[in-house]
Amino acid sequence: MSSNLQIPKVCQLCGKAFVARTTTTMYCGGACSKRAYKIRIRDQKVQAALEQSHHEMQSLQDPQSLQSLQKSKAIPLNAKEFLSIKDAANLIGASRWTIQRLISSNKIKVTKIGRRTIISRSEIDKLFN
């Protein structure tokens, strides 16, 4: 069912006047609609980040939650059995590219799990023995 409506409107993003064929049209075209969508999604992400940081700040003021936060920290690198390339680089104090070169020269054996590259802790230890 087509509409014979012609409603003069102003684009909510760019402010340009246009003729809408439906009552719910808010933007002058696809480009403005896409830009508005991206702005809306970005604003939602910013709002979520602000709420999360506000929540974290409130939890840090509570002594019990501070203790639980300290207990739930990540496992230290020297206690991990399997490492990512980034973790291995941080552990030995080298760059990620150095680890990549060691892998390509077969000095470190790795395992691929999907797209992730996993390095056994024993392989890192073998480098120094």
Backbone torsions as a table, in degrees:
resi	resn	phi	psi	omega
1	MET	NA	119.6	-178.4
2	SER	-90.9	158.4	-177.6
3	SER	-107.8	137.6	176.0
4	ASN	-102.0	13.9	-180.0
5	LEU	-72.9	144.9	171.5
6	GLN	-138.2	100.0	-174.6
7	ILE	-109.6	118.6	176.5
8	PRO	-72.0	127.6	-178.9
9	LYS	-137.7	171.1	175.6
10	VAL	-119.4	131.9	-179.3
11	CYS	-61.3	132.3	-178.1
12	GLN	-75.0	-13.8	-179.7
13	LEU	-98.5	-54.1	-174.7
14	CYS	-99.1	-15.5	177.8
15	GLY	83.8	6.8	-178.8
16	LYS	-79.8	140.9	178.6
17	ALA	-78.4	141.0	178.3
18	PHE	-151.6	170.0	179.4
19	VAL	-108.4	118.5	-178.6
20	ALA	-93.8	149.5	178.6
21	ARG	-105.2	-6.3	175.1
22	THR	-130.7	163.2	-177.9
23	THR	-80.0	-15.9	-176.4
24	THR	-97.7	-4.1	-179.4
25	THR	-64.3	129.9	-178.5
26	MET	-117.1	-18.8	-173.7
27	TYR	-123.6	154.5	-175.5
28	CYS	-73.3	-21.0	-179.9
29	GLY	-169.6	-174.0	-178.1
30	GLY	-65.4	-37.5	-178.3
31	ALA	-63.7	-46.2	178.9
32	CYS	-66.1	-36.9	179.1
33	SER	-63.5	-43.1	179.6
34	LYS	-67.2	-41.2	178.3
35	ARG	-63.8	-41.4	179.3
36	ALA	-64.1	-38.6	178.4
37	TYR	-62.3	-46.5	-179.9
38	LYS	-62.3	-40.5	178.2
39	ILE	-63.9	-42.2	-179.6
40	ARG	-63.2	-44.0	179.7
41	ILE	-65.6	-42.7	179.1
42	ARG	-62.2	-42.4	178.6
43	ASP	-63.3	-37.0	177.3
44	GLN	-65.0	-40.6	179.0
45	LYS	-65.9	-42.1	178.6
46	VAL	-63.2	-43.2	179.4
47	GLN	-62.7	-41.5	178.5
48	ALA	-64.3	-39.4	178.8
49	ALA	-66.7	-40.3	178.3
50	LEU	-64.3	-42.2	178.6
51	GLU	-64.9	-39.3	179.4
52	GLN	-65.6	-44.6	179.8
53	SER	-66.7	-35.8	177.1
54	HIS	-63.9	-42.3	179.3
55	HIS	-64.4	-41.3	178.9
56	GLU	-64.5	-39.9	179.2
57	MET	-63.9	-40.3	178.4
58	GLN	-67.3	-37.6	-179.0
59	SER	-71.7	-28.2	177.9
60	LEU	-71.2	-23.2	179.3
61	GLN	-78.0	-19.8	179.3
62	ASP	-88.3	118.9	-175.5
63	PRO	-61.4	-36.2	-179.6
64	GLN	-66.8	-41.9	180.0
65	SER	-71.0	-28.5	176.2
66	LEU	-64.8	-41.5	178.0
67	GLN	-65.8	-40.8	179.3
68	SER	-68.4	-32.6	177.2
69	LEU	-66.2	-40.3	179.4
70	GLN	-67.4	-34.8	179.6
71	LYS	-72.1	-31.7	-175.3
72	SER	-92.6	14.6	178.4
73	LYS	-63.0	162.5	-177.7
74	ALA	-63.6	156.4	178.6
75	ILE	-68.2	134.8	178.5
76	PRO	-63.4	150.7	-175.4
77	LEU	-59.1	-37.3	-177.2
78	ASN	-73.1	-8.1	177.7
79	ALA	-99.6	-9.2	-179.0
80	LYS	-79.4	141.8	177.9
81	GLU	-87.0	-33.8	-179.9
82	PHE	-124.3	138.5	-173.7
83	LEU	-125.6	151.1	169.7
84	SER	-83.6	173.3	179.5
85	ILE	-62.6	-41.3	-180.0
86	LYS	-64.3	-43.4	179.0
87	ASP	-63.8	-41.3	179.8
88	ALA	-64.3	-40.1	178.8
89	ALA	-64.4	-42.2	178.3
90	ASN	-66.4	-36.6	-177.8
91	LEU	-64.7	-44.7	-177.3
92	ILE	-96.7	-1.4	176.5
93	GLY	74.9	35.9	178.6
94	ALA	-121.3	174.7	178.0
95	SER	-84.6	165.3	177.2
96	ARG	-64.1	-34.6	-179.3
97	TRP	-67.0	-33.7	176.3
98	THR	-63.9	-42.9	177.1
99	ILE	-62.6	-41.7	178.5
100	GLN	-61.7	-40.6	178.1
101	ARG	-65.0	-40.4	177.7
102	LEU	-63.2	-36.9	178.9
103	ILE	-68.6	-45.2	-177.6
104	SER	-68.8	-27.1	177.2
105	SER	-88.9	8.7	177.3
106	ASN	61.6	27.0	174.2
107	LYS	-84.3	-21.8	175.6
108	ILE	-125.4	128.8	175.8
109	LYS	-91.4	137.0	-177.6
110	VAL	-127.0	165.9	174.4
111	THR	-125.2	136.7	177.9
112	LYS	-99.1	128.6	173.4
113	ILE	-120.8	100.7	-173.2
114	GLY	66.3	-121.4	178.2
115	ARG	-96.9	-8.0	-178.3
116	ARG	-84.2	143.0	175.4
117	THR	-105.6	123.2	-177.1
118	ILE	-112.9	132.9	179.4
119	ILE	-115.2	130.1	177.5
120	SER	-73.2	143.0	179.4
121	ARG	-60.6	-33.0	179.9
122	SER	-65.3	-30.4	177.1
123	GLU	-66.6	-38.6	177.6
124	ILE	-67.2	-40.7	179.1
125	ASP	-64.6	-34.7	179.5
126	LYS	-64.6	-27.8	179.9
127	LEU	-61.2	-33.6	-173.1
128	PHE	-100.2	3.6	178.8
129	ASN	-106.4	NA	NA
